[in-house]
């Protein structure tokens, strides 16, 4: 559908559309964060949203290979009525709607990438009210949400005070290490000009993430001379250093609030059962909502690696060479928080409650980490009414009409409120 | 060349050929373990041996894929005058020469397989007196040695007291785990009918291996529930059990005589930096010339694995499941020894010395481990005059004529002596 179709009714609807969401339940039907007339328009978009979801999901976006989905999403933004759509150098899709005022932009964002490697078969299937496919909730739903909101804003000729920037980011997942949103905030055309950031990235519209869990990830490369398992018996073995390091890491005490965690996650080394290896690598994941706690944890992990090396070099012969460790930073997501009293947070909680969700604050590691760490107000919200098995091939999304639309209403209500939306 | 060509001279040469090797140096030219007339025939075979070496080496024989080289070697044995050549069910090549008496056979063996995986480019190159190619010494040289000895025995119409069985074995290297020789001694047509065993398997004719180092190799699979590195923090991690196991293994005290060794050699586990793994595997190599010491070491390693599991289950939560370990035996080479006073050993030492080598006893892990462990007299000897970089792509073999032929003379002298060789 195009925005032109409902344009004639725009003036009449616009006033109703921009009413505060906390009066929204007064409208007919199920709870919504939107006034009844606008919710009715959202309801009319249900089939289109499902069609968009399927189309986006079935366009693969493996890590570091989001180009095909980016091209699709850019075209879909144009079809939604956004005329100024571009791709930046990192691969993010940017769609700008002008504001009534110059000044910092309000970013509404979802991520393009999935965790699924190239070649993963992706076909959306339906089972009752569930749609099933890898990535359908994480984050095809976020992208489809941006599109329907853009269509409704355009259809109702709604203007926003700040310029509104719809963004599809690359590299949110895993090794992507937030590269898209990092570029947006530090190098792209809008660096330094973003006033607030709303990330749409989960299937539960009751979950408002205002705390960004930071992470530091290392690959510890333990190196040694290696040698024949029989002939060179007695020389140092990087296995020993790695094992002592794991032991040291596992003994680190961490605070429980904010939740601070670590894990030795991936290990690899050696080529043959009859050779002392010359290299063993160990990947370590560390997370905390508190940058100071994360820094202390990181120092303790690196000290454990050094202690493992020292213990191995003291325990066995270094005549053929000693063990060393080279820590490589393979992941770096800064921690941050948007205070609970910030209007973006209170607005989100009220919108979620108005739509009938058990609204609650949570912490996670999402695109919002970057603005949070830079002191830019930011949230990550859900837009669905549930789903599960995220990051697995069994991922699913609940799409029962009423609750699904209630979930979709929350984000649009936040946008309307935060931007002092008004009819053109 | 065919054996027929020199057949006419056979009667005259045969007596000289069978003279004891310790009088051999009296002949013209460089030291040899053979009487001068037979050494002169060996010398005449030099170019053929080099040609055989190149042909065998350039016929790939990756682990578990020795069929092409086996077919070639079978044909070459037939060309050498052995009429009864067969392949057994395991893939070994067997070439039988009848003895003057019925009874146990004397096996002279080399192995067909290399350590190099399928697809490894193998082309023999020359640099002065060195021939270079992966596997050229280990064990193309052994196979080529068997061929020239067979040709000379046939050419001189020499009969042996025992039936003489030339064997090309499969699976000597690494994961092959001696499968060829194991089949020969325990399941094949000659099981229970082998009186002595001579393995030809290194490029140093001064090295007489009369002690078989036994090995036991395990893959220890540490399993646990796995989970999200952040969400599931606090649950048991198989990394912890593996690390404690390595630590326990590295603390095991072993005897120095006979040399007894262990090594944690290959480790693998985990799929993503943000997931606690559900599986970590650790390969452990254990070796000793003493079966009792090897058994004690094995028990200590398995106990260390169990202790690692217990420590991890005690240290973290098992609410999602506990850590277990499944030890899988992936290598089993029995230890054994042929006493230094056995005639096979003293004969080998004298032959090596007669050829001008610094003859010495050594221990290793070779095809001879199996007969040694069964109480069958067995040796592994070298036939070359040096080489190096075995098991690497840079492997080379010294082929300077006089020393190379001296090296080749040793094994034939042992055969002649051990079988009471006589003219037909």
Interface residues (C-beta under 8 A of the other chain):
Chain A: X174 X175 X213 X215 X217 X229 X230 X233 X237 X239 X240 X242 X243 X244 X245 X246 X247 X250 X259 X261 X262 X263 X264 X265 X266 X267 X268 X269 X270 X271 X272 X273 X274 X275 X276 X277 X280 X283 X285 X287 X315 X316 X330 X331 X365
Chain B: X174 X175 X213 X217 X229 X230 X233 X237 X239 X240 X242 X243 X244 X245 X246 X247 X250 X259 X261 X262 X263 X264 X265 X266 X267 X268 X269 X270 X271 X272 X273 X274 X275 X276 X277 X280 X283 X285 X287 X315 X316 X330 X331 X365
